[in-house]
Amino acid sequence: MFTHQKYSALFFLSFSLLIASCKKGNDLMVNSSAAPASPVSPAAPGAPTGTGMAQLNQAAFQKTQNYYLWNNQLPATLNFGSYPDPVAIMTGIRQYSTEAGFTGPADRWSFAMKKTEWDLISTGYSSVSSSSSAGDLGISVFFRSEGDLRVRLTEPNSPAATLGIRRGWRITKINGNTNITTSNSSFIVDNLYKSTTASVTFLKPDGANVEMSLAATSYAKKPVYMDTVFTTATGKAGYMVYNSFLGNINQSAAEYARVFNKFAAAGVNDLIIDLRYNGGGYVDLQTKLANYIINSSAGGSIMMRQIYNNNHSAENTTTMFNKTGGVNVNRVYFIVSRSTASASELLINNLKPYMDVRLIGASNTHGKPVGYFPIENGEWYIFPVSFKTVNKNGEGNYYGGLIPTALVADGLDKDWGDVTEASLASALNNISSGNFRSGSESVYNESYNTARGNTELDESMLKISIGKKNN
């Protein structure tokens, strides 16, 4: 399915499984088969002296001492035999990441993954777990309120989409279990995200109840879910739902060209980019999209700086804007959520010094201004956080997430592009009237139980961002 070629890339990741990928060298380049990034094999001080898994863990830690962003906070050594595998090593180092202005460890993302699983995920193919290549069901869910579980998205090429399941449908039963509450979130995760089959009963918007049987398959993910142009009181607004910066870079770049040519032909005055469930991906794709969105006056200006630890400060890089396409607006709206992470946050942060950037969502974004690249370690890749990014103004310490301009509910009861869906309606209303909501609407406040349940449902969803690394 995949062909490998040498190319350079680095990832900005953040998912409850977190993933990212990069190799030492130039910008990330992907062939037509969407090959995963080639890993680096950094030099490590000394040779591992243990045996078996302990030796593998020791090697992982030594490589981490070389590249970890907070490597000056790491202990000199660890009891490698007390860790079951490199995953535990990467989780264990997170505690050594003190960042000024924040309580608790800054690192929530360093991780390890079997090479076979990473090769699937990094190229935009579905996968249930490291022990399965059977794919997934293609459905993701959130609670709208306690007991009201909704389909938040279906992957366009997935089994769920093939059956016609749409965002906004309510789920009333899963594998015969009607306990669809936030206290049962772990059951929902196990049966919808980690299973290869599921029987699900839906309540459709027309009031009909329908039971459907889903079976996992492997499929190519389609990051652009929707694009359209709306007519507002002040002109045209281009709307794009974009769900991932992973996948085949050439195909995604072609989608950017198609969508923004459409927007340019329509003469759009405003842009609405829906990133509410976009967990990130390749920084190279972020750069390409930023160049379509940025106004022409910023061409040639600083987009971002990528910064490593003192061992690799000579590899710090600066990326400049290179305006692409005929869309030239001064204002852009981003629809966001706690699932908006890494490369998505990077895009927003990079545009803020140059444009009127307005965020709409039910919560702060995830808060991940750092990234990594895959380092070979036996049959594993390890991903210790290895760099941070800042924008033109040096801003990038958003570990608490980016704060919405307007707190608005995630309209989980409506499909993509429905002009009555809360977040989209808020953007369109602001474009037309200057207000984010009508007088009858109040600021959205998510209940504690709903937030807790949705956090658990979101933890297994990929959030990543992939950058560059030069040396």
Secondary structure, DSSP 8 states (H G I E B T S, - for coil): --------B-EEE-SSS-----BSSSS----TT------B----SS---S-HHHHHHHHHHHHHHHH-TTGGGS-S---GGGSSSHHHHHHHHTTS---TT-SS-S----EEEEHHHHHHHTTTB--SBTTB-S-B--EEEEEEETTEEEEEEE-TTSHHHHTT--TT-EEEEETTB---SGGGHHHHHHHHTS-SEEEEEEE-TTS-EEEEEEE-B--B--SEEEEEEEEETTEEEEEEEE--B-S-HHHHHHHHHHHHHHHHHHT-SEEEEE-TT---EEHHHHHHHHHHHS-GGGTTSEEEEEE--GGGGGG-EEEE----SS---SEEEEEE-TT--THHHHHHHHHTTTSEEEEEESS------EEB--EEETTEEEE---EEEEETTS----TT----SEE----TTS-TT-TTSHHHHHHHHHHHHS-SS-TT-------HHHHHHHHHHHTTS--EEE-----
